[in-house]
Amino acid sequence: MKNLLKLEELFMFALSIFFFTKLDFVWWWYLVFLFTPDLSMLGYLFNSQIGAATYNFVHHKALGISIFVLGIILVSQPIQFAGLILFGHSSMDRVMGYGLKHTDSFQHTHLGMIGKA
């Protein structure tokens, strides 16, 4: 089951790249901005509850989809790009086993513990 879910996430990551190719940005912009959602981990500098809240907010796929759709409605490619980065990054994270965080620790995710077999 875990591999099936990872495959699904891989396809969503590929979908974000596909939609990005329809925008008028050079290809390397996707690579440059792909890891910017991880800045949300800075919440962990305060405590694990704030860290989990900021991380989960930014890594929730509904946020990326909503921003992308808002960009379509407003005919704004930069907003569409931001939504695709959020969505694509979240999918990529889940392929690698990083899920939404529980409040007790960064390693405790909805996909299981990070770093545990």
Secondary structure, DSSP 8 states (H G I E B T S, - for coil): -HHHHHHHHHHHHHHHHHHHHTSSS-THHHHHHTTGGGGGGGGGGT-HHHHHHHHHHHH-HHHHHHHHHHHHHTT-HHHHHHHHHHHHHHHHHHHTT---B-SS-TTEETTEETT--
